[in-house]
């Protein structure tokens, strides 16, 4: 008996997620769906359900791990998948993630520890286009929305949804009568490389089993080599790609953070600060909230020998941005939103760069600029 295929289906849009899972069960012979309901975590357990196209096959509870429902899911997921693989006759297990569970963590668990009995064949995010804008604009904490996976969960609805959407190479899209052209244009611009499939269509199974590369998916989201969207403007939705070779002035950029964060529904990318010239900084904003964090060194910073330890995708991304003087240091930010003010946003970004005089002063002088980001970066 060969390994059992595993397909992960996630996303905040529960009705569409269930539609996609039902379609997979209906079209794939010997398939089962495994779901962990984290809403019961307040009672100290996570409820596990296994079903097939005919109905529920079994239910059970998994105890919380360190008061964390997501930790309980990770601890219970593999043993349950192994049990299904060994019991037969299931040849496909569809893992339906609970609302706020992000597919990246679960995909990496299955890929790294599934062994010879499990093959991660696909990752899908279910999307109702009519709910795309409300979710991406929702800056509420998951805890306040009743969607937290642990009492310490500090994620927001918007940033969680953005990561769910952008990680999966396949989107199962609902045929929603409430979605308009703007909704579909926004979806296309947020994740232009995704394979969109009707959530209720028969060809969803083929897309689900097309294969999945965990390392490539992780690299595509990492600030150093993220596959960022290209320029676009359609149906009132626009994407601005802003790419510059000059560093930001830390104080001016810090003063503009709120305006830049609120200028677009979604923005992401990488940037460099004049007073931190060796640190690649990641920019990730959704729903009016911004996360700025160190994503490691620019490849121009370490000794040449360190390049041999860098993954090929990282080296390729650095080579595309390479500059004779600065190496791969650059600002590459992408802003996507309905009603985007391209001109105003570009002007604001340009005003945050070093002036000609500041730039000419050189790196020794840059180190003495006001350290406005040290508190954010916990330096």
C-alpha positions as CSV (number, residue, x, y, z in Angstrom):
1,X,0.0,0.0,0.0
2,X,1.4,3.4,-1.0
3,X,1.4,6.6,1.0
4,X,-1.8,8.5,1.7
5,X,-2.2,11.9,0.0
6,X,-2.9,14.8,2.3
7,X,-4.5,18.1,1.1
8,X,-4.8,21.0,3.4
9,X,-7.8,23.4,3.0
10,X,-7.9,26.5,5.1
11,X,-9.2,30.0,5.3
12,X,-11.5,32.3,7.4
13,X,-14.4,31.8,5.0
14,X,-15.9,28.8,6.6
15,X,-18.9,28.2,4.3
16,X,-16.6,28.3,1.2
17,X,-14.0,26.1,3.0
18,X,-16.7,23.5,3.7
19,X,-18.0,23.7,0.1
20,X,-14.5,22.9,-1.2
21,X,-13.9,20.0,1.3
22,X,-17.3,18.5,0.3
23,X,-16.4,18.8,-3.3
24,X,-13.1,16.9,-2.8
25,X,-14.9,14.2,-0.8
26,X,-17.5,13.8,-3.5
27,X,-15.0,13.5,-6.3
28,X,-12.1,11.6,-4.7
29,X,-12.8,7.8,-4.1
30,X,-11.7,6.6,-0.6
31,X,-11.3,10.1,0.8
32,X,-11.9,11.4,4.3
33,X,-11.9,14.8,5.9
34,X,-10.2,15.6,9.2
35,X,-11.2,18.7,11.1
36,X,-10.2,20.0,14.5
37,X,-12.7,22.5,16.0
38,X,-10.7,25.0,18.1
39,X,-13.9,26.9,19.2
40,X,-14.2,24.3,22.0
41,X,-10.8,25.3,23.4
42,X,-12.4,27.5,26.1
43,X,-13.6,24.2,27.6
44,X,-10.1,22.8,27.7
45,X,-10.2,20.5,24.6
46,X,-10.1,20.5,20.8
47,X,-12.8,18.5,19.1
48,X,-11.7,16.2,16.3
49,X,-14.1,15.0,13.6
50,X,-13.4,12.5,10.8
51,X,-16.0,12.3,8.0
52,X,-16.4,11.1,4.5
53,X,-18.9,11.9,1.7
54,X,-21.7,10.0,3.6
55,X,-21.3,11.7,7.0
56,X,-19.4,11.6,10.3
57,X,-17.2,8.5,10.9
58,X,-15.8,9.4,14.3
59,X,-15.3,12.2,16.8
60,X,-12.9,12.7,19.7
61,X,-11.2,15.2,21.9
62,X,-7.6,16.3,22.0
63,X,-6.5,18.0,25.2
64,X,-5.0,21.5,25.1
65,X,-1.2,21.8,25.1
66,X,0.1,24.7,27.2
67,X,-3.3,26.4,26.9
68,X,-2.8,26.5,23.2
69,X,-5.4,25.1,20.8
70,X,-3.1,25.3,17.8
71,X,-0.4,23.3,19.8
72,X,-3.0,20.6,20.5
73,X,-3.8,20.5,16.8
74,X,-0.2,20.0,15.9
75,X,0.2,17.3,18.5
76,X,-2.9,15.4,17.4
77,X,-2.8,15.9,13.6
78,X,0.0,13.5,12.6
79,X,-1.0,10.6,14.8
80,X,-4.5,10.8,13.5
81,X,-3.3,11.0,9.9
82,X,-1.0,8.0,10.5
83,X,-4.0,6.1,12.0
84,X,-6.1,6.9,8.9
85,X,-3.2,5.9,6.6
86,X,-2.7,2.6,8.4
87,X,-6.3,1.7,8.8
88,X,-7.2,2.1,5.1
89,X,-9.0,2.2,2.7
90,X,-8.6,6.0,2.7
91,X,-6.1,7.2,0.0
92,X,-6.8,10.9,0.4
93,X,-7.1,12.8,3.7
94,X,-8.4,16.4,3.4
95,X,-7.3,18.4,6.5
96,X,-9.9,21.1,6.9
97,X,-8.3,23.7,9.1
98,X,-10.3,25.8,11.6
99,X,-10.9,29.4,10.8
100,X,-7.8,31.2,12.1
101,X,-5.3,28.3,11.7
102,X,-2.7,29.3,9.1
103,X,-1.8,26.6,6.5
104,X,1.9,27.2,6.6
105,X,2.5,25.8,10.0
106,X,0.4,22.7,9.4
107,X,1.9,22.1,5.9
108,X,5.4,22.2,7.4
109,X,4.5,19.7,10.1
110,X,3.1,17.2,7.6
111,X,5.9,17.6,5.1
112,X,8.7,17.4,7.8
113,X,7.3,14.6,9.9
114,X,4.8,12.7,7.8
115,X,7.3,10.0,7.0
116,X,6.7,7.5,4.2
117,X,3.0,7.1,5.0
118,X,2.0,10.6,4.1
119,X,2.5,12.8,1.0
120,X,1.5,16.5,1.2
121,X,-0.1,16.9,-2.2
122,X,-1.7,20.3,-2.0
123,X,-2.6,23.4,0.0
124,X,-5.8,25.3,-0.8
125,X,-7.3,28.5,0.7
126,X,-11.0,28.9,0.3
127,X,-12.2,32.4,-0.7
128,X,-15.6,34.1,-0.9
129,X,-14.7,37.1,-3.0
130,X,-17.5,39.1,-1.4
131,X,-15.8,38.7,2.0
132,X,-12.3,39.5,0.8
133,X,-12.5,43.2,1.4
134,X,-14.2,43.0,4.9
135,X,-11.7,40.5,6.1
136,X,-8.6,42.3,4.8
137,X,-9.9,45.6,6.2
138,X,-10.6,44.1,9.7
139,X,-8.0,45.2,12.1
140,X,-9.6,43.6,15.1
141,X,-7.6,41.2,17.2
142,X,-8.5,37.5,16.8
143,X,-9.1,37.3,20.5
144,X,-11.8,40.0,20.3
145,X,-13.3,38.3,17.3
146,X,-13.5,34.9,19.1
147,X,-11.0,33.4,16.7
148,X,-7.9,33.2,18.8
149,X,-6.0,29.9,19.0
150,X,-4.5,30.8,22.4
151,X,-5.0,33.4,25.1
152,X,-1.7,34.9,24.0
153,X,-2.6,35.0,20.3
154,X,-1.8,38.6,19.2
155,X,-2.7,38.3,15.5
156,X,-5.4,40.3,13.8
157,X,-8.2,39.2,11.5
158,X,-6.6,41.1,8.5
159,X,-3.0,39.9,8.9
160,X,-4.1,36.3,9.5
161,X,-6.3,36.3,6.4
162,X,-3.6,37.9,4.3
163,X,-1.1,35.1,5.1
164,X,-3.8,32.4,4.6
165,X,-4.6,33.9,1.2
166,X,-1.0,34.4,-0.1
167,X,0.5,31.1,1.1
168,X,-1.7,28.7,-0.9
169,X,-0.9,28.2,-4.6
170,X,-4.5,27.1,-5.2
171,X,-7.6,29.2,-4.3
172,X,-11.0,27.6,-4.1
173,X,-13.2,30.5,-5.0
174,X,-17.0,30.6,-4.2
175,X,-19.4,31.5,-7.0
176,X,-20.8,34.4,-4.9
177,X,-23.7,36.5,-6.3
178,X,-22.6,39.3,-3.9
179,X,-19.1,39.6,-5.3
180,X,-18.5,42.3,-8.0
181,X,-15.7,43.1,-10.4
182,X,-13.8,45.1,-7.8
183,X,-13.7,42.0,-5.5
184,X,-12.4,39.8,-8.3
185,X,-9.8,42.4,-9.3
186,X,-8.6,42.7,-5.7
187,X,-8.2,38.9,-5.4
188,X,-6.3,38.7,-8.7
189,X,-3.9,41.5,-7.6
190,X,-3.3,40.2,-4.1
191,X,-2.3,36.8,-5.3
192,X,-1.6,37.0,-9.1
193,X,0.2,33.6,-9.3
194,X,-2.6,31.6,-7.7
195,X,-4.5,29.0,-9.6
196,X,-8.1,29.9,-9.0
197,X,-10.7,27.1,-9.2
198,X,-14.4,27.1,-8.5
199,X,-14.9,25.8,-5.0
200,X,-17.8,23.6,-6.2
201,X,-16.3,22.4,-9.5
202,X,-15.1,18.9,-10.3
203,X,-11.6,20.1,-11.4
204,X,-10.8,21.1,-7.8
205,X,-9.4,17.7,-7.1
206,X,-6.8,17.8,-9.9
207,X,-5.6,21.2,-8.6
208,X,-5.5,19.8,-5.1
209,X,-3.3,16.9,-6.1
210,X,-0.9,18.9,-8.3
211,X,1.8,18.8,-5.7
212,X,3.2,21.2,-3.1
213,X,6.7,22.5,-2.4
214,X,7.0,23.6,1.3
215,X,10.4,25.3,0.9
216,X,9.3,27.2,-2.2
217,X,6.1,28.3,-0.5
218,X,8.0,29.6,2.6
219,X,10.5,31.4,0.4
220,X,7.6,33.1,-1.6
221,X,6.4,34.7,1.7
222,X,9.8,35.6,3.2
223,X,10.6,39.3,2.8
224,X,14.1,38.6,1.3
225,X,12.7,36.8,-1.8
226,X,8.9,37.2,-1.7
227,X,7.1,36.8,-5.0
228,X,5.5,40.3,-4.8
229,X,2.7,41.4,-7.1
230,X,3.4,43.5,-10.2
231,X,1.9,46.9,-11.2
232,X,-1.8,46.7,-11.9
233,X,-4.9,48.9,-12.3
234,X,-8.3,47.4,-12.9
235,X,-11.9,47.9,-11.9
236,X,-10.9,50.6,-9.4
237,X,-8.2,48.4,-7.7
238,X,-4.6,49.3,-8.1
239,X,-1.2,47.9,-7.2
240,X,1.8,50.2,-6.8
241,X,5.3,48.7,-7.0
242,X,7.8,51.1,-5.4
243,X,11.5,50.2,-5.9
244,X,14.4,52.4,-4.9
245,X,18.1,52.0,-4.3
246,X,18.5,54.8,-1.7
247,X,17.9,54.0,2.0
248,X,15.2,55.5,4.2
249,X,15.9,58.3,6.7
250,X,14.8,56.5,9.9
251,X,13.1,59.5,11.6
252,X,11.1,60.6,8.5
253,X,10.0,57.1,7.7
254,X,8.9,56.5,11.3
255,X,6.9,59.7,11.3
256,X,5.1,58.6,8.1
257,X,4.3,55.0,9.2
258,X,0.7,55.6,10.1
259,X,-0.1,57.4,6.8
260,X,1.8,54.7,4.8
261,X,0.0,51.9,6.6
262,X,-3.4,53.4,6.0
263,X,-2.7,54.3,2.4
264,X,-3.5,50.8,1.2
265,X,-5.6,47.8,2.2
266,X,-2.5,45.6,1.9
267,X,1.2,46.4,1.6
268,X,4.3,44.2,2.0
269,X,7.9,44.0,0.9
270,X,11.5,44.7,2.1
271,X,13.3,47.9,2.9
272,X,16.5,49.3,4.4
273,X,17.2,52.0,6.9
274,X,20.3,54.2,6.6
275,X,21.3,53.6,10.3
276,X,20.8,49.8,9.9
277,X,22.5,49.3,6.6
278,X,23.2,45.6,7.1
279,X,19.7,44.5,8.2
280,X,17.0,43.5,5.7
281,X,13.7,44.7,7.1
282,X,10.4,43.2,6.3
283,X,7.2,45.3,5.8
284,X,3.9,43.6,6.3
285,X,0.7,45.6,6.7
286,X,-3.0,44.8,6.5
287,X,-6.2,46.2,8.0
288,X,-4.4,49.4,9.2
289,X,-1.8,47.4,11.3
290,X,1.9,47.2,10.4
291,X,4.6,44.7,11.3
292,X,8.2,45.7,10.8
293,X,10.8,43.1,11.7
294,X,14.4,42.1,10.9
295,X,14.5,39.3,8.2
296,X,18.2,38.7,8.6
297,X,21.2,40.4,6.8
298,X,21.3,41.6,3.3
299,X,23.5,39.2,1.3
300,X,25.9,42.1,0.6
301,X,26.7,42.1,4.3
302,X,28.1,38.6,5.2
303,X,31.4,37.4,3.8
304,X,31.3,35.8,0.3
305,X,31.8,32.4,1.8
306,X,28.4,32.6,3.5
307,X,26.7,32.6,0.1
308,X,27.2,28.9,-0.1
309,X,24.9,28.5,2.9
310,X,22.1,30.6,1.4
311,X,19.2,28.8,-0.4
312,X,19.2,29.2,-4.2
313,X,15.9,31.2,-4.2
314,X,17.5,33.7,-1.8
315,X,20.6,34.0,-4.0
316,X,18.5,34.5,-7.1
317,X,16.4,37.2,-5.5
318,X,19.6,39.0,-4.4
319,X,21.1,38.7,-7.9
320,X,18.1,40.4,-9.4
321,X,18.4,43.4,-7.1
322,X,22.2,43.6,-7.2
323,X,23.8,47.0,-7.3
324,X,27.6,47.7,-7.8
325,X,27.8,49.8,-4.7
326,X,25.0,48.6,-2.4
327,X,24.7,44.9,-3.3
328,X,21.1,43.7,-2.8
329,X,20.2,46.5,-0.4
330,X,17.0,48.2,-1.7
331,X,13.5,49.3,-1.0
332,X,10.9,47.1,-2.7
333,X,7.4,47.8,-1.4
334,X,4.1,46.9,-2.9
335,X,0.8,48.5,-2.1
336,X,-2.6,47.1,-3.2
337,X,-6.0,48.7,-2.6
338,X,-9.2,50.0,-4.1
339,X,-9.0,53.7,-4.7
340,X,-5.2,53.8,-4.3
341,X,-3.7,57.3,-4.5
342,X,-0.6,56.4,-6.4
343,X,0.7,59.9,-6.8
344,X,0.2,60.8,-3.1
345,X,1.7,57.6,-1.9
346,X,4.7,57.8,-4.2
347,X,5.3,61.4,-3.0
348,X,5.1,60.4,0.6
349,X,7.6,57.5,0.2
350,X,10.0,59.6,-1.7
351,X,10.0,62.2,1.1
352,X,11.2,59.5,3.5
353,X,14.4,58.7,1.6
354,X,17.7,60.3,2.3
355,X,18.2,63.6,0.6
356,X,21.1,64.1,-1.9
357,X,23.1,65.8,0.8
358,X,22.4,63.1,3.4
359,X,23.2,60.4,0.9
360,X,26.5,61.9,0.0
361,X,27.6,62.1,3.6
362,X,28.1,58.3,3.5
363,X,27.6,55.4,5.9
364,X,29.6,56.7,8.8
365,X,27.3,59.7,8.9
366,X,24.2,57.6,8.5
367,X,25.0,55.6,11.7
368,X,24.5,58.8,13.7
369,X,21.0,59.5,12.4
370,X,18.2,59.4,15.0
371,X,17.5,55.7,15.9
372,X,13.8,56.0,15.4
373,X,13.2,52.2,14.8
374,X,15.3,50.8,17.6
375,X,12.3,50.3,19.9
376,X,10.3,48.6,17.1
377,X,13.2,46.3,16.3
378,X,14.1,45.8,20.0
379,X,17.7,46.8,19.3
